[in-house]
């Protein structure tokens, strides 16, 4: 799970509005919507924010495991079905 709380704090600290950030990084409205709704954006955008604001990535995002992400660790969800399909196809 991605959190942009560090970015919002950085914006307050640097006295930058949402509109100023949008203009500073030349972002599309959809990109800004993703940020303000906590959805992932391209690393290129995060890098641009860091460069334009003169801050490290930790001042822009924080990453936390979401519900169930640690529980599935070590499981190969896609690996189990693929060999079965191959066996099934060869058996026909």
Biopython code that builds the backbone (N, CA, C, O; Angstrom):
import numpy as np
from Bio.PDB.StructureBuilder import StructureBuilder

atoms = [
    (1, "UNK", "N", (0.843, -1.168, 0.000)),
    (1, "UNK", "CA", (0.000, 0.000, 0.000)),
    (1, "UNK", "C", (0.895, 1.239, 0.000)),
    (1, "UNK", "O", (1.883, 1.309, 0.730)),
    (2, "UNK", "N", (0.535, 2.193, -0.815)),
    (2, "UNK", "CA", (1.296, 3.424, -0.933)),
    (2, "UNK", "C", (0.586, 4.538, -0.176)),
    (2, "UNK", "O", (-0.638, 4.658, -0.228)),
    (3, "UNK", "N", (1.361, 5.343, 0.521)),
    (3, "UNK", "CA", (0.826, 6.517, 1.200)),
    (3, "UNK", "C", (1.580, 7.743, 0.709)),
    (3, "UNK", "O", (2.809, 7.756, 0.638)),
    (4, "UNK", "N", (0.820, 8.759, 0.377)),
    (4, "UNK", "CA", (1.411, 10.029, -0.035)),
    (4, "UNK", "C", (1.405, 11.042, 1.106)),
    (4, "UNK", "O", (1.611, 12.234, 0.876)),
    (5, "UNK", "N", (1.173, 10.584, 2.322)),
    (5, "UNK", "CA", (1.185, 11.495, 3.471)),
    (5, "UNK", "C", (2.495, 12.267, 3.577)),
    (5, "UNK", "O", (2.478, 13.456, 3.898)),
    (6, "UNK", "N", (3.642, 11.613, 3.313)),
    (6, "UNK", "CA", (4.892, 12.394, 3.348)),
    (6, "UNK", "C", (4.887, 13.547, 2.336)),
    (6, "UNK", "O", (5.413, 14.623, 2.622)),
    (7, "UNK", "N", (4.303, 13.330, 1.167)),
    (7, "UNK", "CA", (4.229, 14.399, 0.163)),
    (7, "UNK", "C", (3.368, 15.542, 0.674)),
    (7, "UNK", "O", (3.739, 16.708, 0.541)),
    (8, "UNK", "N", (2.222, 15.215, 1.256)),
    (8, "UNK", "CA", (1.322, 16.262, 1.734)),
    (8, "UNK", "C", (1.988, 17.087, 2.837)),
    (8, "UNK", "O", (1.805, 18.302, 2.912)),
    (9, "UNK", "N", (2.758, 16.414, 3.685)),
    (9, "UNK", "CA", (3.494, 17.111, 4.737)),
    (9, "UNK", "C", (4.580, 18.002, 4.117)),
    (9, "UNK", "O", (4.774, 19.144, 4.532)),
    (10, "UNK", "N", (5.272, 17.463, 3.128)),
    (10, "UNK", "CA", (6.315, 18.227, 2.435)),
    (10, "UNK", "C", (5.719, 19.464, 1.768)),
    (10, "UNK", "O", (6.311, 20.542, 1.803)),
    (11, "UNK", "N", (4.555, 19.303, 1.167)),
    (11, "UNK", "CA", (3.899, 20.437, 0.515)),
    (11, "UNK", "C", (3.555, 21.527, 1.530)),
    (11, "UNK", "O", (3.704, 22.716, 1.250)),
    (12, "UNK", "N", (3.097, 21.113, 2.704)),
    (12, "UNK", "CA", (2.794, 22.083, 3.767)),
    (12, "UNK", "C", (4.077, 22.781, 4.208)),
    (12, "UNK", "O", (4.123, 24.004, 4.337)),
    (13, "UNK", "N", (5.112, 21.983, 4.435)),
    (13, "UNK", "CA", (6.395, 22.540, 4.882)),
    (13, "UNK", "C", (6.968, 23.540, 3.878)),
    (13, "UNK", "O", (7.577, 24.538, 4.264)),
    (14, "UNK", "N", (6.769, 23.263, 2.584)),
    (14, "UNK", "CA", (7.322, 24.125, 1.532)),
    (14, "UNK", "C", (6.299, 25.152, 1.037)),
    (14, "UNK", "O", (6.573, 25.917, 0.112)),
    (15, "UNK", "N", (5.118, 25.159, 1.664)),
    (15, "UNK", "CA", (4.054, 26.100, 1.322)),
    (15, "UNK", "C", (3.699, 26.024, -0.163)),
    (15, "UNK", "O", (3.652, 27.038, -0.861)),
    (16, "UNK", "N", (3.450, 24.795, -0.628)),
    (16, "UNK", "CA", (3.102, 24.544, -2.029)),
    (16, "UNK", "C", (1.673, 24.021, -2.090)),
    (16, "UNK", "O", (1.308, 23.100, -1.358)),
    (17, "UNK", "N", (0.871, 24.610, -2.962)),
    (17, "UNK", "CA", (-0.511, 24.166, -3.135)),
    (17, "UNK", "C", (-0.576, 23.005, -4.131)),
    (17, "UNK", "O", (0.400, 22.704, -4.819)),
    (18, "UNK", "N", (-1.728, 22.371, -4.192)),
    (18, "UNK", "CA", (-1.933, 21.281, -5.157)),
    (18, "UNK", "C", (-1.731, 21.782, -6.587)),
    (18, "UNK", "O", (-1.077, 21.130, -7.401)),
    (19, "UNK", "N", (-2.295, 22.935, -6.874)),
    (19, "UNK", "CA", (-2.168, 23.498, -8.213)),
    (19, "UNK", "C", (-0.714, 23.826, -8.538)),
    (19, "UNK", "O", (-0.264, 23.597, -9.661)),
    (20, "UNK", "N", (0.015, 24.354, -7.574)),
    (20, "UNK", "CA", (1.429, 24.652, -7.801)),
    (20, "UNK", "C", (2.217, 23.380, -8.072)),
    (20, "UNK", "O", (3.085, 23.360, -8.944)),
    (21, "UNK", "N", (1.919, 22.311, -7.325)),
    (21, "UNK", "CA", (2.601, 21.032, -7.552)),
    (21, "UNK", "C", (2.294, 20.520, -8.955)),
    (21, "UNK", "O", (3.192, 20.086, -9.676)),
    (22, "UNK", "N", (1.035, 20.575, -9.332)),
    (22, "UNK", "CA", (0.621, 20.122, -10.661)),
    (22, "UNK", "C", (1.397, 20.857, -11.749)),
    (22, "UNK", "O", (1.891, 20.237, -12.691)),
    (23, "UNK", "N", (1.504, 22.176, -11.619)),
    (23, "UNK", "CA", (2.230, 22.974, -12.609)),
    (23, "UNK", "C", (3.723, 22.702, -12.556)),
    (23, "UNK", "O", (4.390, 22.654, -13.590)),
    (24, "UNK", "N", (4.242, 22.526, -11.359)),
    (24, "UNK", "CA", (5.676, 22.297, -11.173)),
    (24, "UNK", "C", (6.147, 21.020, -11.863)),
    (24, "UNK", "O", (7.214, 20.992, -12.476)),
    (25, "UNK", "N", (5.340, 19.963, -11.756)),
    (25, "UNK", "CA", (5.746, 18.679, -12.351)),
    (25, "UNK", "C", (5.095, 18.433, -13.708)),
    (25, "UNK", "O", (5.322, 17.400, -14.338)),
    (26, "UNK", "N", (4.278, 19.398, -14.154)),
    (26, "UNK", "CA", (3.584, 19.293, -15.447)),
    (26, "UNK", "C", (2.768, 17.994, -15.530)),
    (26, "UNK", "O", (2.850, 17.244, -16.503)),
    (27, "UNK", "N", (1.990, 17.762, -14.484)),
    (27, "UNK", "CA", (1.218, 16.523, -14.385)),
    (27, "UNK", "C", (-0.175, 16.679, -14.976)),
    (27, "UNK", "O", (-0.769, 17.757, -14.944)),
    (28, "UNK", "N", (-0.672, 15.592, -15.508)),
    (28, "UNK", "CA", (-2.042, 15.548, -16.011)),
    (28, "UNK", "C", (-3.008, 15.489, -14.827)),
    (28, "UNK", "O", (-2.637, 15.031, -13.746)),
    (29, "UNK", "N", (-4.235, 15.946, -15.024)),
    (29, "UNK", "CA", (-5.214, 15.888, -13.935)),
    (29, "UNK", "C", (-5.413, 14.471, -13.397)),
    (29, "UNK", "O", (-5.632, 14.289, -12.199)),
    (30, "UNK", "N", (-5.339, 13.480, -14.261)),
    (30, "UNK", "CA", (-5.497, 12.086, -13.832)),
    (30, "UNK", "C", (-4.390, 11.644, -12.887)),
    (30, "UNK", "O", (-4.627, 10.890, -11.943)),
    (31, "UNK", "N", (-3.190, 12.116, -13.149)),
    (31, "UNK", "CA", (-2.058, 11.788, -12.278)),
    (31, "UNK", "C", (-2.265, 12.394, -10.905)),
    (31, "UNK", "O", (-2.032, 11.741, -9.887)),
    (32, "UNK", "N", (-2.700, 13.636, -10.878)),
    (32, "UNK", "CA", (-2.933, 14.304, -9.598)),
    (32, "UNK", "C", (-4.068, 13.610, -8.841)),
    (32, "UNK", "O", (-4.016, 13.482, -7.618)),
    (33, "UNK", "N", (-5.076, 13.171, -9.560)),
    (33, "UNK", "CA", (-6.183, 12.441, -8.936)),
    (33, "UNK", "C", (-5.687, 11.160, -8.291)),
    (33, "UNK", "O", (-6.101, 10.820, -7.183)),
    (34, "UNK", "N", (-4.801, 10.446, -8.979)),
    (34, "UNK", "CA", (-4.233, 9.217, -8.423)),
    (34, "UNK", "C", (-3.493, 9.502, -7.123)),
    (34, "UNK", "O", (-3.641, 8.777, -6.140)),
    (35, "UNK", "N", (-2.694, 10.567, -7.128)),
    (35, "UNK", "CA", (-1.929, 10.922, -5.927)),
    (35, "UNK", "C", (-2.876, 11.228, -4.777)),
    (35, "UNK", "O", (-2.697, 10.713, -3.674)),
    (36, "UNK", "N", (-3.875, 12.055, -5.021)),
    (36, "UNK", "CA", (-4.770, 12.471, -3.947)),
    (36, "UNK", "C", (-5.734, 11.378, -3.503)),
    (36, "UNK", "O", (-6.367, 11.490, -2.453)),
    (37, "UNK", "N", (-5.846, 10.318, -4.305)),
    (37, "UNK", "CA", (-6.678, 9.178, -3.914)),
    (37, "UNK", "C", (-5.853, 7.976, -3.469)),
    (37, "UNK", "O", (-6.391, 6.886, -3.277)),
    (38, "UNK", "N", (-4.534, 8.177, -3.303)),
    (38, "UNK", "CA", (-3.669, 7.128, -2.778)),
    (38, "UNK", "C", (-3.415, 5.965, -3.719)),
    (38, "UNK", "O", (-3.119, 4.858, -3.269)),
    (39, "UNK", "N", (-3.529, 6.203, -5.032)),
    (39, "UNK", "CA", (-3.278, 5.155, -6.012)),
    (39, "UNK", "C", (-1.869, 5.296, -6.578)),
    (39, "UNK", "O", (-1.322, 6.399, -6.600)),
    (40, "UNK", "N", (-1.283, 4.210, -7.029)),
    (40, "UNK", "CA", (0.092, 4.265, -7.550)),
    (40, "UNK", "C", (0.224, 5.130, -8.799)),
    (40, "UNK", "O", (-0.678, 5.191, -9.635)),
    (41, "UNK", "N", (1.362, 5.792, -8.903)),
    (41, "UNK", "CA", (1.721, 6.544, -10.114)),
    (41, "UNK", "C", (3.079, 6.037, -10.579)),
    (41, "UNK", "O", (3.782, 5.347, -9.840)),
    (42, "UNK", "N", (3.433, 6.379, -11.783)),
    (42, "UNK", "CA", (4.710, 5.938, -12.359)),
    (42, "UNK", "C", (5.883, 6.498, -11.564)),
    (42, "UNK", "O", (5.819, 7.602, -11.023)),
    (43, "UNK", "N", (6.950, 5.717, -11.504)),
    (43, "UNK", "CA", (8.153, 6.167, -10.805)),
    (43, "UNK", "C", (8.672, 7.467, -11.419)),
    (43, "UNK", "O", (9.236, 8.303, -10.713)),
    (44, "UNK", "N", (8.487, 7.638, -12.707)),
    (44, "UNK", "CA", (8.924, 8.855, -13.383)),
    (44, "UNK", "C", (8.283, 10.090, -12.727)),
    (44, "UNK", "O", (8.943, 11.116, -12.566)),
    (45, "UNK", "N", (7.023, 9.991, -12.356)),
    (45, "UNK", "CA", (6.317, 11.088, -11.692)),
    (45, "UNK", "C", (6.903, 11.322, -10.302)),
    (45, "UNK", "O", (7.164, 12.462, -9.916)),
    (46, "UNK", "N", (7.107, 10.242, -9.555)),
    (46, "UNK", "CA", (7.684, 10.367, -8.211)),
    (46, "UNK", "C", (9.074, 10.993, -8.281)),
    (46, "UNK", "O", (9.425, 11.839, -7.458)),
    (47, "UNK", "N", (9.850, 10.576, -9.256)),
    (47, "UNK", "CA", (11.198, 11.131, -9.448)),
    (47, "UNK", "C", (11.120, 12.624, -9.752)),
    (47, "UNK", "O", (11.901, 13.413, -9.220)),
    (48, "UNK", "N", (10.189, 13.003, -10.598)),
    (48, "UNK", "CA", (10.023, 14.424, -10.959)),
    (48, "UNK", "C", (9.650, 15.252, -9.736)),
    (48, "UNK", "O", (10.161, 16.357, -9.550)),
    (49, "UNK", "N", (8.766, 14.724, -8.907)),
    (49, "UNK", "CA", (8.381, 15.427, -7.683)),
    (49, "UNK", "C", (9.603, 15.626, -6.794)),
    (49, "UNK", "O", (9.834, 16.718, -6.275)),
    (50, "UNK", "N", (10.383, 14.557, -6.622)),
    (50, "UNK", "CA", (11.591, 14.643, -5.789)),
    (50, "UNK", "C", (12.559, 15.698, -6.309)),
    (50, "UNK", "O", (13.086, 16.501, -5.538)),
    (51, "UNK", "N", (12.790, 15.694, -7.610)),
    (51, "UNK", "CA", (13.723, 16.646, -8.217)),
    (51, "UNK", "C", (13.214, 18.076, -8.065)),
    (51, "UNK", "O", (13.953, 18.959, -7.630)),
    (52, "UNK", "N", (11.956, 18.303, -8.423)),
    (52, "UNK", "CA", (11.401, 19.663, -8.401)),
    (52, "UNK", "C", (11.305, 20.229, -6.985)),
    (52, "UNK", "O", (11.493, 21.427, -6.778)),
    (53, "UNK", "N", (11.009, 19.355, -6.001)),
    (53, "UNK", "CA", (10.899, 19.826, -4.623)),
    (53, "UNK", "C", (12.238, 19.763, -3.887)),
    (53, "UNK", "O", (12.379, 20.324, -2.800)),
    (54, "UNK", "N", (13.217, 19.081, -4.480)),
    (54, "UNK", "CA", (14.533, 18.962, -3.866)),
    (54, "UNK", "C", (14.520, 18.118, -2.604)),
    (54, "UNK", "O", (15.152, 18.454, -1.602)),
    (55, "UNK", "N", (13.779, 17.003, -2.673)),
    (55, "UNK", "CA", (13.638, 16.139, -1.496)),
    (55, "UNK", "C", (13.902, 14.681, -1.869)),
    (55, "UNK", "O", (13.799, 14.317, -3.040)),
    (56, "UNK", "N", (14.239, 13.846, -0.888)),
    (56, "UNK", "CA", (14.389, 12.410, -1.156)),
    (56, "UNK", "C", (13.014, 11.744, -1.286)),
    (56, "UNK", "O", (11.996, 12.323, -0.906)),
    (57, "UNK", "N", (12.998, 10.549, -1.816)),
    (57, "UNK", "CA", (11.754, 9.814, -2.038)),
    (57, "UNK", "C", (10.953, 9.624, -0.742)),
    (57, "UNK", "O", (9.724, 9.557, -0.774)),
    (58, "UNK", "N", (11.652, 9.536, 0.396)),
    (58, "UNK", "CA", (10.975, 9.355, 1.684)),
    (58, "UNK", "C", (10.118, 10.560, 2.050)),
    (58, "UNK", "O", (9.228, 10.453, 2.894)),
    (59, "UNK", "N", (10.377, 11.705, 1.425)),
    (59, "UNK", "CA", (9.580, 12.907, 1.663)),
    (59, "UNK", "C", (8.376, 12.971, 0.729)),
    (59, "UNK", "O", (7.607, 13.932, 0.757)),
    (60, "UNK", "N", (8.217, 11.925, -0.108)),
    (60, "UNK", "CA", (7.124, 11.894, -1.078)),
    (60, "UNK", "C", (6.178, 10.717, -0.831)),
    (60, "UNK", "O", (4.959, 10.888, -0.832)),
    (61, "UNK", "N", (6.735, 9.536, -0.621)),
    (61, "UNK", "CA", (5.876, 8.368, -0.403)),
    (61, "UNK", "C", (6.374, 7.523, 0.763)),
    (61, "UNK", "O", (7.537, 7.580, 1.163)),
    (62, "UNK", "N", (5.444, 6.743, 1.283)),
    (62, "UNK", "CA", (5.760, 5.691, 2.246)),
    (62, "UNK", "C", (5.055, 4.442, 1.727)),
    (62, "UNK", "O", (3.942, 4.526, 1.208)),
    (63, "UNK", "N", (5.692, 3.300, 1.865)),
    (63, "UNK", "CA", (5.113, 2.051, 1.383)),
    (63, "UNK", "C", (4.936, 1.110, 2.560)),
    (63, "UNK", "O", (5.879, 0.839, 3.303)),
    (64, "UNK", "N", (3.722, 0.617, 2.718)),
    (64, "UNK", "CA", (3.383, -0.310, 3.787)),
    (64, "UNK", "C", (2.714, -1.529, 3.178)),
    (64, "UNK", "O", (2.006, -1.404, 2.178)),
    (65, "UNK", "N", (2.921, -2.708, 3.759)),
    (65, "UNK", "CA", (2.192, -3.868, 3.251)),
    (65, "UNK", "C", (0.698, -3.694, 3.497)),
    (65, "UNK", "O", (0.287, -3.280, 4.581)),
    (66, "UNK", "N", (-0.093, -4.004, 2.512)),
    (66, "UNK", "CA", (-1.548, -3.924, 2.648)),
    (66, "UNK", "C", (-2.085, -5.198, 3.253)),
    (66, "UNK", "O", (-1.340, -6.153, 3.471)),
    (67, "UNK", "N", (-3.376, -5.217, 3.525)),
    (67, "UNK", "CA", (-3.997, -6.414, 4.094)),
    (67, "UNK", "C", (-3.776, -7.632, 3.205)),
    (67, "UNK", "O", (-4.086, -7.599, 2.014)),
    (68, "UNK", "N", (-3.245, -8.695, 3.775)),
    (68, "UNK", "CA", (-3.042, -9.941, 3.054)),
    (68, "UNK", "C", (-1.776, -10.007, 2.223)),
    (68, "UNK", "O", (-1.454, -11.078, 1.709)),
    (69, "UNK", "N", (-1.051, -8.926, 2.066)),
    (69, "UNK", "CA", (0.146, -8.958, 1.229)),
    (69, "UNK", "C", (1.267, -9.765, 1.864)),
    (69, "UNK", "O", (2.015, -10.435, 1.152)),
    (70, "UNK", "N", (1.401, -9.721, 3.162)),
    (70, "UNK", "CA", (2.440, -10.516, 3.816)),
    (70, "UNK", "C", (2.015, -11.970, 3.941)),
    (70, "UNK", "O", (2.863, -12.862, 3.916)),
    (71, "UNK", "N", (0.726, -12.225, 4.074)),
    (71, "UNK", "CA", (0.229, -13.597, 4.218)),
    (71, "UNK", "C", (0.519, -14.422, 2.981)),
    (71, "UNK", "O", (0.800, -15.615, 3.091)),
    (72, "UNK", "N", (0.457, -13.809, 1.797)),
    (72, "UNK", "CA", (0.675, -14.524, 0.552)),
    (72, "UNK", "C", (2.137, -14.679, 0.194)),
    (72, "UNK", "O", (2.458, -15.273, -0.836)),
    (73, "UNK", "N", (3.028, -14.162, 1.014)),
    (73, "UNK", "CA", (4.452, -14.222, 0.721)),
    (73, "UNK", "C", (4.918, -15.673, 0.626)),
    (73, "UNK", "O", (4.597, -16.494, 1.485)),
    (74, "UNK", "N", (5.666, -15.976, -0.408)),
    (74, "UNK", "CA", (6.191, -17.324, -0.577)),
    (74, "UNK", "C", (5.270, -18.221, -1.384)),
    (74, "UNK", "O", (5.679, -19.303, -1.805)),
    (75, "UNK", "N", (4.040, -17.797, -1.606)),
    (75, "UNK", "CA", (3.108, -18.578, -2.419)),
    (75, "UNK", "C", (3.237, -18.139, -3.860)),
    (75, "UNK", "O", (3.365, -16.951, -4.154)),
    (76, "UNK", "N", (3.203, -19.107, -4.752)),
    (76, "UNK", "CA", (3.271, -18.813, -6.174)),
    (76, "UNK", "C", (1.900, -19.068, -6.761)),
    (76, "UNK", "O", (1.601, -20.183, -7.189)),
    (77, "UNK", "N", (1.061, -18.041, -6.785)),
    (77, "UNK", "CA", (-0.324, -18.182, -7.209)),
    (77, "UNK", "C", (-0.431, -18.625, -8.667)),
    (77, "UNK", "O", (-1.285, -19.447, -8.997)),
    (78, "UNK", "N", (0.412, -18.099, -9.535)),
    (78, "UNK", "CA", (0.307, -18.436, -10.949)),
    (78, "UNK", "C", (1.054, -19.699, -11.318)),
    (78, "UNK", "O", (0.727, -20.321, -12.329)),
    (79, "UNK", "N", (2.040, -20.100, -10.544)),
    (79, "UNK", "CA", (2.885, -21.235, -10.900)),
    (79, "UNK", "C", (2.180, -22.565, -10.817)),
    (79, "UNK", "O", (2.492, -23.474, -11.585)),
    (80, "UNK", "N", (1.246, -22.704, -9.912)),
    (80, "UNK", "CA", (0.566, -23.981, -9.740)),
    (80, "UNK", "C", (-0.370, -24.319, -10.869)),
    (80, "UNK", "O", (-0.526, -25.495, -11.198)),
    (81, "UNK", "N", (-1.000, -23.332, -11.479)),
    (81, "UNK", "CA", (-1.998, -23.618, -12.502)),
    (81, "UNK", "C", (-1.366, -23.869, -13.865)),
    (81, "UNK", "O", (-1.926, -24.630, -14.654)),
    (82, "UNK", "N", (-0.255, -23.278, -14.166)),
    (82, "UNK", "CA", (0.345, -23.392, -15.469)),
    (82, "UNK", "C", (0.785, -24.820, -15.789)),
    (82, "UNK", "O", (0.445, -25.316, -16.863)),
    (83, "UNK", "N", (1.535, -25.517, -14.899)),
    (83, "UNK", "CA", (1.916, -26.891, -15.191)),
    (83, "UNK", "C", (0.705, -27.811, -15.319)),
    (83, "UNK", "O", (0.723, -28.742, -16.125)),
    (84, "UNK", "N", (-0.337, -27.568, -14.545)),
    (84, "UNK", "CA", (-1.533, -28.402, -14.622)),
    (84, "UNK", "C", (-2.167, -28.290, -15.990)),
    (84, "UNK", "O", (-2.610, -29.288, -16.557)),
    (85, "UNK", "N", (-2.213, -27.086, -16.523)),
    (85, "UNK", "CA", (-2.777, -26.885, -17.845)),
    (85, "UNK", "C", (-1.965, -27.622, -18.900)),
    (85, "UNK", "O", (-2.518, -28.215, -19.826)),
    (86, "UNK", "N", (-0.641, -27.577, -18.746)),
    (86, "UNK", "CA", (0.222, -28.263, -19.704)),
    (86, "UNK", "C", (0.006, -29.761, -19.627)),
    (86, "UNK", "O", (-0.075, -30.423, -20.662)),
    (87, "UNK", "N", (-0.091, -30.322, -18.401)),
    (87, "UNK", "CA", (-0.323, -31.748, -18.248)),
    (87, "UNK", "C", (-1.661, -32.133, -18.835)),
    (87, "UNK", "O", (-1.791, -33.149, -19.518)),
    (88, "UNK", "N", (-2.693, -31.275, -18.551)),
    (88, "UNK", "CA", (-4.034, -31.549, -19.043)),
    (88, "UNK", "C", (-4.084, -31.504, -20.565)),
    (88, "UNK", "O", (-4.777, -32.303, -21.194)),
    (89, "UNK", "N", (-3.362, -30.589, -21.139)),
    (89, "UNK", "CA", (-3.368, -30.446, -22.595)),
    (89, "UNK", "C", (-2.644, -31.625, -23.238)),
    (89, "UNK", "O", (-3.052, -32.089, -24.302)),
    (90, "UNK", "N", (-1.570, -32.119, -22.606)),
    (90, "UNK", "CA", (-0.824, -33.243, -23.153)),
    (90, "UNK", "C", (-1.556, -34.546, -22.994)),
    (90, "UNK", "O", (-1.324, -35.479, -23.763)),
    (91, "UNK", "N", (-2.454, -34.641, -21.995)),
    (91, "UNK", "CA", (-3.167, -35.875, -21.730)),
    (91, "UNK", "C", (-4.323, -36.077, -22.671)),
    (91, "UNK", "O", (-4.835, -37.191, -22.784)),
    (92, "UNK", "N", (-4.760, -35.009, -23.368)),
    (92, "UNK", "CA", (-5.920, -35.133, -24.245)),
    (92, "UNK", "C", (-5.612, -35.853, -25.502)),
    (92, "UNK", "O", (-6.494, -36.035, -26.341)),
]
sb = StructureBuilder()
sb.init_structure("model")
sb.init_model(0)
sb.init_chain("A")
sb.init_seg("    ")
for serial, (resi, resn, name, xyz) in enumerate(atoms, 1):
    if name == "N":
        sb.init_residue(resn, " ", resi, " ")
    sb.init_atom(name, np.array(xyz, "f"), 0.0, 1.0, " ", f" {name:<3s}", serial, name[0])
structure = sb.get_structure()
